[in-house]
Amino acid sequence: MKKMITLFVNDKEYEIAVLPNRTLTQVLREDLSLLGTKEGCGLGDCGACTVILDGRPVNSCLVLAVQANGSQITTIEGVAEGQSLHPVQQAFVDHGAIQCGFCTPGMILSAKSLLEKNAHPTELEVREALSGNLCRCTGYQKIVEAVQTAAKTMKKTSGRKRG
């Protein structure tokens, strides 16, 4: 039997009836048409389905949609501000950190989450934060460089807003 839940996705409220065995990935993609969240392994190993759930990155393939009832969720579709890319997105483009693009949404959300908690991560901290996100196309160096560039950009931007 379906259960009514409320999800707050990218600052928009959705009331939806879901079967109790449906994952958050399935609901985001199939019911809300937010196709940026990718279904990779379905086992929580690859990170392609990463979203930010109540402030922390999670593998949405491991979260039942009913467990997310009432939660704030950010998908890749909610990262840019209008036509302006988020600094992490822009850095991925500028550094060529996007190959086939399948892992990119999860990587960006994991990186964004890291930078919101740690504005000055070391290379090791970046690699650790992204360790749950697998990429078959790169050696990760361009991705790490992109995250570190985004950190510097975000630091400059936040400094301008304060002063």
C-alpha positions, 0 to 999 in steps of 0.5 A: 500500500502506498504511503503519502510523504512530503519531500523538500527537493531543491527548495520545492515541496513535493507530496507524493504517494510511494510504495514503501520499498521504493528508493529515493533514487527511484522517486527522484528520477521516475516520479519527480523527473530529476534525472541528474541523480544517476542509478549506478550500482544500486548497492551504495558502492559507486556514489553516482546516486549521491544527493545531499539529505538534511545537510549530508551526502548520502547514497540515495539508492540506500535510502527508502523514500519513506525514510526521507519523509520531511527531509530537505534534499538537494540534487544536482538540479538544485546546485546552480543559481539560475543560469550561474553555475555553482563554483564547484560546477564551474571548477569541474568544467574549467579543469576538465574534470568531467569525462563521460559525466555519469559520476559528475553529479554525485562528485559535485554534491559530495564536493559541495558538502565537503566545502560547506563544512571545510572551506580549506580542505587538503588534498587528502581531505578532498580525496577522502570526501570523494572516496565514496564516488567512483569514476571510471574515466579519470585518475581523479587528479583533475577532480581533486584540483577542481574541488581545491579551485572551487574552495579558493573561489568560494573563499574569495566570494564569501570574503566579498560578501562580508566586506 
